[in-house]
């Protein structure tokens, strides 16, 4: 029995050593996994930090390059506006001159007696309009008088 006890003790020692070795390897693996997970999380945060810093850097570059751009665009717009105004004024004067020349040409082709006749016809139209207005007033007053006489006849 003594032999069985010593063999059992040896087996227990071997098993204990194996368990101890397994526990050690498990602990090192857990530690390694924690380290890897932590490094992964730090890398993830580092990516965002680097992206933020680059974005700030690019924003600063863009801001520096466009600081005077607005003022330059305003100046360019004012130059274009001035040129357009000058062109429009020149065009307006040319069109006005040509219109007047064309009007004069047309008037020169028309007989002068026709122009006198137009004024004469306009005065006749004004006189006829006055007569129409006067007749309209007379018609209203005569219609009112008829109504009054009809009312008095019916009342009697």
C-alpha positions as CSV (number, residue, x, y, z in Angstrom):
1,X,0.0,0.0,0.0
2,X,2.8,2.2,0.5
3,X,3.6,1.9,-3.1
4,X,0.1,3.0,-4.1
5,X,0.3,5.9,-1.8
6,X,3.6,7.1,-3.3
7,X,2.2,6.6,-6.8
8,X,-0.9,8.4,-5.9
9,X,1.1,11.2,-4.4
10,X,3.2,11.4,-7.6
11,X,0.1,11.4,-9.7
12,X,-1.4,14.2,-7.6
13,X,1.8,16.2,-7.8
14,X,1.9,15.7,-11.6
15,X,-1.7,16.8,-11.9
16,X,-1.1,19.7,-9.6
17,X,1.8,20.7,-11.7
18,X,-0.3,20.4,-14.9
19,X,-3.1,22.4,-13.3
20,X,-0.6,25.0,-12.1
21,X,0.9,25.2,-15.5
22,X,-2.5,25.5,-17.1
23,X,-3.5,28.2,-14.7
24,X,-0.3,30.1,-15.5
25,X,-0.8,29.8,-19.2
26,X,-4.5,30.8,-18.8
27,X,-3.5,33.9,-16.8
28,X,-0.8,34.9,-19.3
29,X,-3.3,34.5,-22.1
30,X,-5.9,36.5,-20.2
31,X,-3.3,39.2,-19.5
32,X,-2.2,39.1,-23.2
33,X,-5.9,39.4,-24.3
34,X,-6.5,42.3,-22.0
35,X,-3.3,44.0,-23.3
36,X,-4.4,43.4,-26.9
37,X,-7.9,44.7,-26.2
38,X,-6.6,47.8,-24.4
39,X,-4.2,48.5,-27.3
40,X,-7.0,48.1,-29.8
41,X,-9.2,50.5,-27.9
42,X,-6.3,53.0,-27.6
43,X,-5.6,52.6,-31.4
44,X,-9.3,53.3,-32.0
45,X,-9.2,56.5,-29.9
46,X,-5.9,57.4,-31.6
47,X,-7.5,57.2,-35.0
48,X,-10.1,59.7,-34.0
49,X,-7.5,61.9,-32.4
50,X,-5.4,61.9,-35.6
51,X,-8.5,62.5,-37.8
52,X,-9.4,65.5,-35.5
53,X,-5.9,66.9,-35.7
54,X,-5.8,66.6,-39.5
55,X,-9.2,68.1,-39.8
56,X,-8.1,71.1,-37.7
57,X,-4.9,71.4,-39.7
58,X,-6.8,71.3,-43.0
59,X,-9.4,73.8,-41.7
60,X,-6.6,76.2,-40.7
61,X,-5.0,75.9,-44.2
62,X,-8.4,76.4,-45.9
63,X,-9.2,79.4,-43.7
64,X,-5.8,81.0,-44.4
65,X,-6.1,80.5,-48.1
66,X,-9.7,81.9,-48.3
67,X,-9.4,84.8,-45.8
68,X,-8.9,87.4,-48.6
69,X,-11.0,85.4,-51.2
70,X,-14.3,87.1,-50.2
71,X,-12.8,90.6,-50.5
72,X,-11.3,89.6,-53.9
73,X,-14.6,88.3,-55.1
74,X,-16.4,91.5,-54.0
75,X,-13.8,93.7,-55.9
76,X,-14.2,91.5,-59.0
77,X,-18.0,91.9,-58.7
78,X,-17.7,95.7,-58.4
79,X,-15.5,95.8,-61.5
80,X,-18.0,93.7,-63.5
81,X,-20.9,95.9,-62.3
82,X,-19.0,99.1,-63.4
83,X,-18.3,97.6,-66.8
84,X,-21.9,96.4,-67.2
85,X,-23.2,99.9,-66.2
86,X,-21.0,101.6,-68.8
87,X,-22.0,99.2,-71.5
88,X,-25.7,99.6,-70.7
89,X,-25.4,103.4,-70.7
90,X,-23.7,103.3,-74.1
91,X,-26.3,101.0,-75.4
92,X,-29.1,103.1,-74.1
93,X,-27.7,106.2,-75.8
94,X,-27.2,104.4,-79.1
95,X,-30.7,102.9,-79.0
96,X,-32.2,106.3,-78.2
97,X,-30.4,108.0,-81.1
98,X,-31.4,105.3,-83.5
99,X,-35.0,105.4,-82.4
100,X,-35.1,109.2,-82.8
101,X,-33.5,108.9,-86.3
102,X,-36.1,106.3,-87.3
103,X,-38.9,108.4,-86.0
104,X,-37.7,111.4,-87.9
105,X,-37.4,109.3,-91.1
106,X,-41.0,108.0,-90.7
107,X,-42.2,111.5,-90.0
108,X,-40.4,112.8,-93.1
109,X,-42.2,110.2,-95.3
110,X,-45.6,111.2,-94.0
111,X,-47.3,114.2,-95.5
112,X,-47.5,117.2,-93.1
113,X,-51.1,117.7,-93.8
114,X,-51.8,114.3,-92.2
115,X,-50.2,115.5,-89.0
116,X,-52.5,118.5,-89.0
117,X,-55.5,116.3,-89.7
118,X,-54.7,114.2,-86.6
119,X,-54.9,117.2,-84.4
120,X,-58.2,118.2,-86.0
121,X,-59.6,114.7,-85.5
122,X,-58.5,114.7,-81.8
123,X,-60.4,118.0,-81.2
124,X,-63.5,116.5,-82.9
125,X,-63.3,113.4,-80.7
126,X,-63.1,115.6,-77.6
127,X,-66.2,117.6,-78.7
128,X,-68.1,114.4,-79.4
129,X,-67.2,113.0,-76.0
130,X,-68.5,116.1,-74.3
131,X,-71.8,115.8,-76.2
132,X,-72.1,112.1,-75.2
133,X,-71.6,113.0,-71.5
134,X,-74.2,115.8,-71.8
135,X,-76.7,113.5,-73.4
136,X,-76.1,110.9,-70.8
137,X,-76.8,113.5,-68.1
138,X,-80.0,114.5,-69.8
139,X,-81.1,110.9,-70.2
140,X,-80.7,110.4,-66.5
141,X,-82.6,113.5,-65.5
142,X,-85.4,112.6,-67.9
143,X,-85.6,109.1,-66.6
144,X,-85.9,110.4,-63.0
145,X,-88.6,112.8,-64.1
146,X,-90.5,110.0,-65.8
147,X,-90.3,107.9,-62.6
148,X,-91.6,110.8,-60.5
149,X,-94.5,111.4,-62.9
150,X,-95.4,107.7,-62.9
151,X,-95.3,107.6,-59.1
152,X,-97.6,110.6,-58.8
153,X,-100.0,109.1,-61.4
154,X,-100.2,105.8,-59.5
155,X,-100.7,107.6,-56.2
156,X,-103.5,109.6,-57.6
